[in-house]
């Protein structure tokens, strides 16, 4: 079996990944707060952990991997958006959740096994908070419930911070009901205009951090336990799962707080065995910001005609633990590269037989080896180039699908479209040859120049030798213009 090595934020070193139960590998990744379109930075963790999900399923089998990614659908940002727009909170979150799913599908992400909404797990959150109070790790004050960080001695271990340092660096106004400035909210009161649920502490709503602890516990421990999917080995490590992931910006305080809550509630030394964090995204070397005018969403790019597979390719061209710089140059290079791969498949004389053969192949061992090295996606992309250079169309097709650039149906459609275009171009090439022959005889090149100009405007290059006329599509070709050329 392939040995996967992952950089564990918790230990700050690369480690062999050994699941608690290799028949039930479990991963939780923090998802979006759904109040608007997903910006480009939101797509990075989705793509990174989609690749890890694919790798885990290849190594351990589809039936033995459970992937959970949540939706935060109760949040002050959502409340503010509802107040600004006059729309209901439920309407906003339903719409933006679907936006997110549609956009992430465009960049090739497989939907996780579970995508829980926070509002569907309020009872579990209330129960966990009650347990934390009973065990002396939380306290109620003025309608709030707060976690006492001093009650958890390992607080700060994930991010490498001490409580004293965190207090010294805090710039927020400390609420008078807090016993310690670093204590964080588990439950807060709601007024009549704010979403709320009944609780032992009055009508209110959960804090941000508690939702992930409750949902991970429910879906990655209690749910498989009810289904009797956990081995005796897994049961001996209660309420602990394998991998927790997310963006580096969540390491503190979100993930730090999750660990504190979960460990104190469940009486464990850890919440997850391996913690993975992807670095942040920049645009043209600068932090993405509305004030700098370089802020855009995934949908913005898609609507501008940037294919989802191009977005994915650019993202995977940089290792997940390094800052990722989105540039127009990288976008253009990615589009040209993927265009070349489709050209390789279209040029395969055995297509579509080779595509049927590709479905039966395993991903290239070199790609699996690269991904097993802490998700070396750059190395995996290098394998694709090697396959293209060798004209290994079947394996190239298999690996493109495995890496999430295309589904089988999309890949088949794209290649078939290119084959249709090639037939049209061959007819046009024959016509150009005829027109050229006439032009040489009459010394009138008007029609020939007109056809060449039309093809150029449609995104097709024309090459004429003494014995042959060839027409090749460029990356930005427009098939509709091609059909209009007479």
ROZAMAR-648141 format. One line per 10 residues: number of its first residue (from 1); for each residue y, x, z of C-alpha. Coordinates in steps of 0.1 Angstrom, whole numbers, plus 5000, padded with zeros to 4 digits. Each point is the difference from the previous one (the first is absolute). Layout:
// residues N
NUM) Y/X/Z  ...;
END
This chain:
// residues 486
1) 5000/5000/5000  5035/5012/4992  5019/5014/5030  5035/4987/5001  5027/5021/5017  5031/4983/5012  5031/5014/5018  5001/4982/5033  5035/4996/5013  4986/4996/5035;
11) 4985/5035/5001  5024/5015/4974  4971/5015/4980  4977/4992/4971  4966/4987/5013  4967/4988/4986  5001/4963/4999  4970/4986/5020  5001/4962/5004  4990/4984/5033;
21) 4975/4979/4980  4993/5011/4964  4988/4964/4993  5034/4986/5010  5029/5023/4992  5032/4984/5012  5036/5007/4990  5033/4984/5010  5033/5006/4982  5034/4986/5010;
31) 5013/4977/4974  5035/4986/4990  5025/4978/5018  5003/4973/4974  5036/4990/4996  5009/5015/4966  4985/5019/4970  4980/5031/5007  5021/5031/4993  4985/5030/4983;
41) 4994/5017/5034  4979/4971/5011  4976/5006/4972  4991/5035/5010  4978/4992/5030  4984/4972/4981  4990/5023/4972  4990/5029/5023  4977/4979/5022  4987/4981/4969;
51) 4987/5033/4988  4984/5007/5034  4984/4966/5000  4985/5006/4966  4987/5034/5012  4984/4985/5031  4984/4973/4980  4985/5025/4976  4986/5021/5027  4988/4974/5025;
61) 4996/4969/4977  5022/4969/4995  4980/4980/5026  5006/5026/5027  5038/5004/4999  5025/4976/5016  5037/5005/4991  5027/4980/5018  5037/5000/4991  5023/4976/5018;
71) 5031/4980/4991  5028/4998/5026  5013/4964/4995  5019/4997/5033  5030/5023/5003  5037/5000/5006  5006/5011/4963  4982/4969/4988  5020/4978/5024  5032/5015/4987;
81) 4990/4995/4964  4992/4963/5008  5034/4996/5017  5018/5016/4970  4982/4980/4973  4996/4967/5018  4963/5000/4990  4971/4996/5025  4983/5030/5014  4966/4987/4988;
91) 5013/4997/4964  5015/5035/5001  4969/5017/5013  4976/4981/4977  5021/5010/4970  5005/5036/5010  4963/5004/5009  4990/4989/4966  5027/5023/4984  4984/5029/5019;
101) 4965/4992/4989  5010/4996/4964  5020/5033/4999  4972/5020/5017  4975/4986/4976  5022/5013/4972  4997/5035/5014  4962/4998/5001  4994/4992/5037  4969/4982/5010;
111) 5006/4973/5026  4987/5010/5034  4971/4980/5016  5024/4984/5025  5037/4995/4997  5009/4983/5033  5034/4984/5005  5014/5006/5035  5008/4964/5006  4963/4991/4997;
121) 4991/5023/5029  5025/4989/5027  4973/4989/5025  4983/5034/4997  5033/5017/5007  5007/4978/5030  4966/5007/5014  5005/5038/4996  5034/4998/5017  4985/4981/5029;
131) 4973/5026/5003  5026/5028/5000  5020/4983/5028  4968/4995/5021  4992/5036/4997  5034/5012/5010  5011/5013/4966  5026/4973/4993  5025/4979/5018  5020/4968/4994;
141) 5038/5001/5004  5026/4974/4990  4977/4982/4975  4988/5033/4985  4968/5019/5005  5002/5038/4998  4975/5028/4998  5004/5026/5027  4997/5033/4983  4997/5019/5033;
151) 4967/4981/5006  4985/5018/4970  4999/5038/5006  4991/5008/4964  5031/4983/4986  5016/5022/4973  4968/5020/4992  4999/4988/4964  5035/5009/4991  5001/5031/5024;
161) 5029/4987/5021  5004/4998/5038  5014/4969/5017  5029/5021/5014  5009/5014/4965  4999/4965/4986  5023/4986/5027  5024/5030/4995  5001/4993/4962  5003/4962/5003;
171) 5033/4986/4986  4993/4964/5005  5015/4979/5028  4975/4995/5028  4994/4964/5009  5005/4994/5038  4966/4984/5004  4982/5032/4989  4984/5021/5027  5000/5030/4977;
181) 5023/5004/4969  4969/5007/4979  4981/4968/5010  4995/4979/4969  4999/4963/4994  4966/4981/4998  5016/4965/5001  5035/4987/4997  5016/4966/5005  5010/4978/4970;
191) 5028/4975/4998  4998/4967/4982  5010/5016/4966  4974/5028/5003  4962/4997/4994  4982/4998/5033  4967/4992/5017  4992/4988/5035  4988/5027/5023  4997/5007/5038;
201) 5035/5016/4998  5016/4971/4982  5006/4992/4963  5003/5032/4981  4986/5023/4974  4981/5033/5000  5015/5035/4997  4992/5019/4968  4975/5025/5014  4976/4976/5018;
211) 4990/4982/4968  4982/5030/4985  4981/5007/5032  4988/4964/5003  4991/4996/4963  4982/5033/4998  4980/4992/5031  4991/4966/4987  4990/5009/4965  4986/5035/5004;
221) 4981/4995/5033  4995/4964/5011  4994/4986/4966  4973/5025/4990  4985/4996/5034  4996/4963/4995  4984/5007/4967  4978/5026/5016  5011/5026/4976  5006/5027/5026;
231) 4973/5025/5007  4991/5010/5036  5019/5032/4994  5031/4980/4990  4996/4977/5030  5000/5030/5023  5036/5007/4989  5016/4966/5008  5032/4989/4983  5003/5032/4980;
241) 5000/5001/4962  4999/5029/4975  5034/5003/4981  5035/4988/5006  5026/5007/4973  5036/4995/4991  5032/5017/4990  5013/5029/5021  5029/4979/5011  4976/4979/5020;
251) 4986/5029/5020  5026/4994/5026  5005/4976/5016  4978/4975/4983  4967/5018/4999  5007/5017/5034  5005/4966/5015  4969/4985/4984  4979/5028/5015  5015/4994/5035;
261) 4994/4962/4998  4965/5002/4986  4987/5028/5023  5014/4983/5031  4988/4966/4991  4965/5011/4989  4994/5029/5025  4995/5026/4973  5013/5035/4994  5008/4993/4964;
271) 5008/4971/4976  4988/5017/4968  4982/5032/4994  5021/5012/4971  5037/4994/4994  5014/5005/4965  5037/5000/4990  5015/5002/4966  5034/5018/4996  5031/4982/4988;
281) 5014/4994/4965  5032/5013/4984  5017/4992/4968  5013/5028/4979  5000/5023/5030  5018/4977/5023  4990/4974/5026  4998/4966/4985  5030/4980/5011  5020/4970/4989;
291) 5032/5019/5008  4990/5028/4976  4991/4975/4972  4965/5014/4997  4982/4971/5018  4976/4980/4979  4969/4978/5004  4967/5002/4984  5009/4968/4981  5032/5016/4987;
301) 4979/5028/4983  4974/4975/4987  5028/4978/4985  5015/5030/4984  4968/5005/4981  4985/5028/5022  4962/4993/5001  4984/4997/5034  4975/5028/4991  5029/5023/4994;
311) 5014/4993/5034  4966/5007/5015  4996/5032/4980  5033/5014/5012  4991/4991/5036  4967/5017/4998  5014/5031/4984  5013/5011/5034  4977/5005/5030  5005/4972/5025;
321) 5010/5024/5028  5029/5014/4980  5033/4983/4993  4998/4982/4967  5029/5002/4976  5003/4973/4974  5018/5012/4969  5005/4987/4965  4985/5032/4987  4968/4994/5019;
331) 4999/4964/4988  5003/5010/4964  4973/5027/5004  4977/4976/5017  5004/4974/4973  4993/5026/4973  4969/5012/5018  4985/4966/5004  5009/4992/4964  4980/5031/4990;
341) 4970/4988/5020  5000/4966/4983  5003/5019/4966  4970/5020/5009  4979/4969/5007  5013/4983/4969  4990/5030/4979  4964/5000/5013  4978/4990/4971  4975/4984/5023;
351) 5024/4976/5016  4993/4974/5013  4965/5012/5005  5014/5029/5020  5018/4976/5023  4968/4982/5008  4984/5033/5007  5030/5009/5023  4994/4970/5022  4966/5015/5009;
361) 5013/5034/5009  5010/5013/5034  5035/5014/5005  5002/5037/4991  4987/5022/5029  5031/5021/4996  5022/4970/5007  4980/4990/5031  5001/5037/5011  5038/5000/4996;
371) 5006/4968/5019  4976/5011/5027  5024/5029/5006  5025/4979/5020  5007/4978/4969  5010/5027/4976  5012/4975/4974  5018/5028/4980  4966/5018/4996  4984/4967/4990;
381) 5026/4994/4973  4992/5035/4987  4964/4990/4994  5013/4972/4977  5018/5025/4979  4969/5021/4997  4980/4970/4988  5026/4992/4974  5000/5036/4987  4962/4998/4997;
391) 5002/4965/4983  4976/4987/5026  5011/4964/4995  4974/4982/5020  5005/5020/5031  5038/4999/4996  4998/4962/4999  4978/4999/5031  5024/5022/5019  5031/4982/4989;
401) 4985/4968/5014  4988/5017/5032  5035/5014/5007  5015/4966/4996  5020/5005/4968  4983/4972/4982  4974/4973/5005  4971/4999/4975  5014/4970/4983  5035/5014/4997;
411) 4987/5033/4987  4979/4983/4974  5030/4979/4989  5023/5030/4998  4976/5020/4979  4991/4970/4978  5038/4994/4994  5004/5037/4990  4970/4996/4976  5017/4970/4984;
421) 5033/5019/4997  4981/5029/4984  4987/4977/4973  5036/4987/4993  5013/5036/4999  4973/5010/4975  5010/4971/4977  5037/5011/5004  4991/5036/4993  4983/4989/4968;
431) 5030/4980/4990  5023/5030/5008  4978/5021/4977  5004/4975/4972  5038/4998/5005  5002/5038/5001  4982/5003/4968  5023/4975/4983  5031/5017/5015  4989/5034/4986;
441) 4997/4984/4965  5033/4981/5002  5020/5024/5021  5010/4970/5021  4991/5006/5037  5019/4970/5014  4969/4979/5009  4981/5030/5014  5029/5009/5022  5004/4964/5011;
451) 4964/4997/5011  5001/5034/5018  5032/4988/5019  4983/4967/5010  4970/5019/5013  5022/5024/5019  5019/4972/5016  4968/4983/5010  4988/5032/5018  4977/5015/4974;
461) 5001/5035/4986  4993/5006/4963  4986/5032/4987  4996/5007/4963  4981/5029/4985  4992/5007/4964  4967/4981/5002  5004/4976/5030  5023/4975/5017  4993/4994/5038;
471) 5018/4977/5024  4996/5005/5038  5013/4978/5028  5023/5015/5026  5001/4991/5036  5028/4975/4995  4986/4983/4969  5008/4963/4995  4971/4981/4984  5021/4969/4993;
481) 5023/5022/4977  4969/5014/4983  4989/4966/4990  5034/4993/4984  4998/5030/4977  4993/4989/4965;
END
